[in-house]
Amino acid sequence: MANQKDIWDALSSGLGREWMALRDVYSVLGRVMGLSDSEMGPRWKRNVRNVLQRRKASGEVEWDGSGKYRLTARVDKAAE
């Protein structure tokens, strides 16, 4: 099972500045992390949501209120 740092590393490389539905976030993360659909069960998805919420609170992820997420400019600047 991936830890929060692994999930964030995958999120920050797979999620961009465009709004992305949560189901698409799961798909992108699965590809980035090399996981099959069977490995992305309810526990894994809960962990992803927890990381998104934590990073939302710190200002690194934005949520549109209807299930879409994107990275903030703050993360873009950290990558430079």
VMD Tcl script that builds the backbone (N, CA, C; Angstrom):
set m [mol new atoms 240]
animate dup $m
set s [atomselect $m all]
$s set {name element resname resid chain x y z} {
  {N N MET 1 A 0.854 -1.190 0.000}
  {CA C MET 1 A 0.000 0.000 0.000}
  {C C MET 1 A 0.893 1.244 0.000}
  {N N ALA 2 A 0.553 2.179 -0.855}
  {CA C ALA 2 A 1.322 3.412 -0.952}
  {C C ALA 2 A 1.060 4.296 0.262}
  {N N ASN 3 A 2.098 5.003 0.680}
  {CA C ASN 3 A 1.923 5.935 1.799}
  {C C ASN 3 A 1.550 7.322 1.255}
  {N N GLN 4 A 1.302 8.267 2.156}
  {CA C GLN 4 A 0.864 9.597 1.733}
  {C C GLN 4 A 1.886 10.307 0.859}
  {N N LYS 5 A 3.168 10.127 1.163}
  {CA C LYS 5 A 4.200 10.766 0.343}
  {C C LYS 5 A 4.195 10.203 -1.074}
  {N N ASP 6 A 4.062 8.880 -1.202}
  {CA C ASP 6 A 4.002 8.255 -2.533}
  {C C ASP 6 A 2.801 8.782 -3.319}
  {N N ILE 7 A 1.661 8.869 -2.638}
  {CA C ILE 7 A 0.453 9.359 -3.307}
  {C C ILE 7 A 0.635 10.816 -3.718}
  {N N TRP 8 A 1.201 11.648 -2.839}
  {CA C TRP 8 A 1.404 13.061 -3.183}
  {C C TRP 8 A 2.389 13.200 -4.334}
  {N N ASP 9 A 3.464 12.436 -4.322}
  {CA C ASP 9 A 4.427 12.500 -5.422}
  {C C ASP 9 A 3.746 12.183 -6.750}
  {N N ALA 10 A 2.899 11.157 -6.754}
  {CA C ALA 10 A 2.174 10.789 -7.970}
  {C C ALA 10 A 1.153 11.869 -8.337}
  {N N LEU 11 A 0.461 12.404 -7.347}
  {CA C LEU 11 A -0.507 13.477 -7.609}
  {C C LEU 11 A 0.174 14.702 -8.205}
  {N N SER 12 A 1.269 15.100 -7.614}
  {CA C SER 12 A 1.926 16.330 -8.074}
  {C C SER 12 A 2.534 16.165 -9.462}
  {N N SER 13 A 2.805 14.932 -9.879}
  {CA C SER 13 A 3.308 14.731 -11.236}
  {C C SER 13 A 2.186 14.438 -12.224}
  {N N GLY 14 A 1.045 13.898 -11.753}
  {CA C GLY 14 A -0.033 13.509 -12.655}
  {C C GLY 14 A -1.183 14.486 -12.754}
  {N N LEU 15 A -1.378 15.288 -11.715}
  {CA C LEU 15 A -2.466 16.258 -11.680}
  {C C LEU 15 A -1.917 17.595 -12.163}
  {N N GLY 16 A -2.668 18.269 -12.978}
  {CA C GLY 16 A -2.191 19.543 -13.519}
  {C C GLY 16 A -3.016 20.717 -13.037}
  {N N ARG 17 A -2.947 21.811 -13.780}
  {CA C ARG 17 A -3.680 23.029 -13.426}
  {C C ARG 17 A -5.117 23.016 -13.957}
  {N N GLU 18 A -5.461 22.022 -14.780}
  {CA C GLU 18 A -6.836 21.903 -15.278}
  {C C GLU 18 A -7.658 21.115 -14.278}
  {N N TRP 19 A -8.946 21.459 -14.141}
  {CA C TRP 19 A -9.831 20.735 -13.230}
  {C C TRP 19 A -9.959 19.288 -13.694}
  {N N MET 20 A -9.903 18.359 -12.739}
  {CA C MET 20 A -9.995 16.937 -13.041}
  {C C MET 20 A -10.962 16.276 -12.062}
  {N N ALA 21 A -11.916 15.513 -12.613}
  {CA C ALA 21 A -12.872 14.796 -11.777}
  {C C ALA 21 A -12.137 13.748 -10.943}
  {N N LEU 22 A -12.671 13.455 -9.775}
  {CA C LEU 22 A -12.028 12.521 -8.861}
  {C C LEU 22 A -11.788 11.163 -9.514}
  {N N ARG 23 A -12.745 10.661 -10.283}
  {CA C ARG 23 A -12.558 9.355 -10.935}
  {C C ARG 23 A -11.373 9.396 -11.902}
  {N N ASP 24 A -11.156 10.546 -12.540}
  {CA C ASP 24 A -10.013 10.695 -13.443}
  {C C ASP 24 A -8.710 10.814 -12.660}
  {N N VAL 25 A -8.777 11.434 -11.487}
  {CA C VAL 25 A -7.603 11.507 -10.612}
  {C C VAL 25 A -7.158 10.084 -10.255}
  {N N TYR 26 A -8.130 9.228 -9.891}
  {CA C TYR 26 A -7.797 7.833 -9.575}
  {C C TYR 26 A -7.123 7.146 -10.761}
  {N N SER 27 A -7.662 7.346 -11.967}
  {CA C SER 27 A -7.095 6.712 -13.163}
  {C C SER 27 A -5.667 7.171 -13.434}
  {N N VAL 28 A -5.451 8.485 -13.360}
  {CA C VAL 28 A -4.111 9.036 -13.600}
  {C C VAL 28 A -3.130 8.499 -12.559}
  {N N LEU 29 A -3.537 8.505 -11.301}
  {CA C LEU 29 A -2.655 8.003 -10.247}
  {C C LEU 29 A -2.348 6.536 -10.439}
  {N N GLY 30 A -3.345 5.762 -10.821}
  {CA C GLY 30 A -3.120 4.347 -11.084}
  {C C GLY 30 A -2.061 4.137 -12.146}
  {N N ARG 31 A -2.139 4.922 -13.227}
  {CA C ARG 31 A -1.128 4.822 -14.297}
  {C C ARG 31 A 0.245 5.250 -13.810}
  {N N VAL 32 A 0.306 6.403 -13.127}
  {CA C VAL 32 A 1.585 6.931 -12.652}
  {C C VAL 32 A 2.242 5.961 -11.669}
  {N N MET 33 A 1.420 5.349 -10.809}
  {CA C MET 33 A 1.945 4.456 -9.780}
  {C C MET 33 A 2.042 3.009 -10.244}
  {N N GLY 34 A 1.594 2.724 -11.472}
  {CA C GLY 34 A 1.677 1.378 -12.019}
  {C C GLY 34 A 0.757 0.389 -11.323}
  {N N LEU 35 A -0.452 0.842 -10.963}
  {CA C LEU 35 A -1.398 -0.017 -10.254}
  {C C LEU 35 A -2.484 -0.520 -11.196}
  {N N SER 36 A -2.916 -1.738 -10.971}
  {CA C SER 36 A -4.042 -2.288 -11.726}
  {C C SER 36 A -5.345 -1.843 -11.061}
  {N N ASP 37 A -6.453 -2.007 -11.760}
  {CA C ASP 37 A -7.758 -1.633 -11.208}
  {C C ASP 37 A -8.043 -2.380 -9.909}
  {N N SER 38 A -7.630 -3.635 -9.833}
  {CA C SER 38 A -7.897 -4.428 -8.627}
  {C C SER 38 A -7.102 -3.935 -7.421}
  {N N GLU 39 A -6.000 -3.235 -7.663}
  {CA C GLU 39 A -5.193 -2.687 -6.568}
  {C C GLU 39 A -5.728 -1.354 -6.057}
  {N N MET 40 A -6.668 -0.771 -6.792}
  {CA C MET 40 A -7.220 0.531 -6.422}
  {C C MET 40 A -8.587 0.351 -5.772}
  {N N GLY 41 A -8.619 -0.314 -4.647}
  {CA C GLY 41 A -9.860 -0.581 -3.934}
  {C C GLY 41 A -10.302 0.591 -3.080}
  {N N PRO 42 A -11.351 0.389 -2.298}
  {CA C PRO 42 A -11.901 1.461 -1.460}
  {C C PRO 42 A -10.890 2.066 -0.490}
  {N N ARG 43 A -10.032 1.264 0.093}
  {CA C ARG 43 A -9.035 1.792 1.038}
  {C C ARG 43 A -8.047 2.717 0.325}
  {N N TRP 44 A -7.577 2.299 -0.843}
  {CA C TRP 44 A -6.635 3.109 -1.609}
  {C C TRP 44 A -7.290 4.431 -1.996}
  {N N LYS 45 A -8.539 4.377 -2.465}
  {CA C LYS 45 A -9.242 5.597 -2.861}
  {C C LYS 45 A -9.451 6.528 -1.668}
  {N N ARG 46 A -9.744 5.975 -0.510}
  {CA C ARG 46 A -9.886 6.792 0.701}
  {C C ARG 46 A -8.565 7.491 1.007}
  {N N ASN 47 A -7.448 6.774 0.866}
  {CA C ASN 47 A -6.136 7.374 1.117}
  {C C ASN 47 A -5.863 8.525 0.148}
  {N N VAL 48 A -6.249 8.349 -1.107}
  {CA C VAL 48 A -6.079 9.421 -2.096}
  {C C VAL 48 A -6.903 10.637 -1.692}
  {N N ARG 49 A -8.162 10.419 -1.305}
  {CA C ARG 49 A -9.011 11.536 -0.877}
  {C C ARG 49 A -8.423 12.233 0.346}
  {N N ASN 50 A -7.861 11.464 1.273}
  {CA C ASN 50 A -7.237 12.066 2.458}
  {C C ASN 50 A -6.067 12.965 2.071}
  {N N VAL 51 A -5.251 12.513 1.138}
  {CA C VAL 51 A -4.121 13.326 0.679}
  {C C VAL 51 A -4.640 14.592 -0.007}
  {N N LEU 52 A -5.653 14.450 -0.848}
  {CA C LEU 52 A -6.229 15.630 -1.511}
  {C C LEU 52 A -6.755 16.637 -0.491}
  {N N GLN 53 A -7.460 16.153 0.520}
  {CA C GLN 53 A -8.001 17.053 1.530}
  {C C GLN 53 A -6.896 17.733 2.331}
  {N N ARG 54 A -5.881 16.983 2.670}
  {CA C ARG 54 A -4.756 17.563 3.427}
  {C C ARG 54 A -4.057 18.644 2.606}
  {N N ARG 55 A -3.826 18.350 1.339}
  {CA C ARG 55 A -3.144 19.323 0.472}
  {C C ARG 55 A -4.053 20.492 0.125}
  {N N LYS 56 A -5.369 20.273 0.150}
  {CA C LYS 56 A -6.309 21.380 -0.030}
  {C C LYS 56 A -6.187 22.346 1.140}
  {N N ALA 57 A -6.098 21.801 2.334}
  {CA C ALA 57 A -5.968 22.633 3.533}
  {C C ALA 57 A -4.663 23.420 3.539}
  {N N SER 58 A -3.613 22.864 2.936}
  {CA C SER 58 A -2.323 23.557 2.908}
  {C C SER 58 A -2.188 24.493 1.702}
  {N N GLY 59 A -3.196 24.497 0.819}
  {CA C GLY 59 A -3.176 25.407 -0.325}
  {C C GLY 59 A -2.497 24.871 -1.565}
  {N N GLU 60 A -2.160 23.596 -1.582}
  {CA C GLU 60 A -1.478 23.026 -2.742}
  {C C GLU 60 A -2.438 22.433 -3.768}
  {N N VAL 61 A -3.674 22.180 -3.347}
  {CA C VAL 61 A -4.710 21.619 -4.215}
  {C C VAL 61 A -5.960 22.464 -4.059}
  {N N GLU 62 A -6.654 22.688 -5.175}
  {CA C GLU 62 A -7.937 23.379 -5.136}
  {C C GLU 62 A -9.047 22.367 -5.420}
  {N N TRP 63 A -10.215 22.600 -4.832}
  {CA C TRP 63 A -11.400 21.785 -5.032}
  {C C TRP 63 A -12.512 22.705 -5.484}
  {N N ASP 64 A -13.266 22.301 -6.496}
  {CA C ASP 64 A -14.304 23.189 -7.024}
  {C C ASP 64 A -15.654 23.039 -6.324}
  {N N GLY 65 A -15.748 22.162 -5.326}
  {CA C GLY 65 A -16.992 21.972 -4.592}
  {C C GLY 65 A -17.890 20.906 -5.183}
  {N N SER 66 A -17.525 20.384 -6.345}
  {CA C SER 66 A -18.354 19.349 -6.972}
  {C C SER 66 A -17.525 18.160 -7.460}
  {N N GLY 67 A -16.452 17.859 -6.757}
  {CA C GLY 67 A -15.689 16.650 -7.063}
  {C C GLY 67 A -14.569 16.803 -8.070}
  {N N LYS 68 A -14.145 18.027 -8.348}
  {CA C LYS 68 A -13.019 18.230 -9.262}
  {C C LYS 68 A -11.874 18.894 -8.507}
  {N N TYR 69 A -10.661 18.494 -8.865}
  {CA C TYR 69 A -9.454 18.972 -8.198}
  {C C TYR 69 A -8.448 19.453 -9.226}
  {N N ARG 70 A -7.541 20.321 -8.757}
  {CA C ARG 70 A -6.396 20.735 -9.569}
  {C C ARG 70 A -5.302 21.245 -8.642}
  {N N LEU 71 A -4.075 21.245 -9.162}
  {CA C LEU 71 A -2.955 21.798 -8.406}
  {C C LEU 71 A -3.046 23.319 -8.440}
  {N N THR 72 A -2.517 23.954 -7.424}
  {CA C THR 72 A -2.488 25.416 -7.394}
  {C C THR 72 A -1.177 25.912 -7.984}
  {N N ALA 73 A -1.113 27.200 -8.228}
  {CA C ALA 73 A 0.116 27.815 -8.724}
  {C C ALA 73 A 1.231 27.656 -7.712}
  {N N ARG 74 A 0.883 27.528 -6.456}
  {CA C ARG 74 A 1.883 27.344 -5.388}
  {C C ARG 74 A 2.728 26.095 -5.652}
  {N N VAL 75 A 2.103 25.022 -6.104}
  {CA C VAL 75 A 2.842 23.790 -6.409}
  {C C VAL 75 A 3.703 23.983 -7.640}
  {N N ASP 76 A 3.176 24.700 -8.646}
  {CA C ASP 76 A 3.962 24.980 -9.849}
  {C C ASP 76 A 5.245 25.716 -9.510}
  {N N LYS 77 A 5.172 26.700 -8.605}
  {CA C LYS 77 A 6.353 27.474 -8.229}
  {C C LYS 77 A 7.352 26.626 -7.445}
  {N N ALA 78 A 6.850 25.676 -6.655}
  {CA C ALA 78 A 7.739 24.804 -5.880}
  {C C ALA 78 A 8.535 23.889 -6.786}
  {N N ALA 79 A 7.996 23.578 -7.954}
  {CA C ALA 79 A 8.667 22.680 -8.893}
  {C C ALA 79 A 9.766 23.376 -9.675}
  {N N GLU 80 A 9.729 24.698 -9.722}
  {CA C GLU 80 A 10.726 25.458 -10.508}
  {C C GLU 80 A 12.088 25.442 -9.848}
}
mol reanalyze $m
mol bondsrecalc $m
mol representation Tube
mol addrep $m
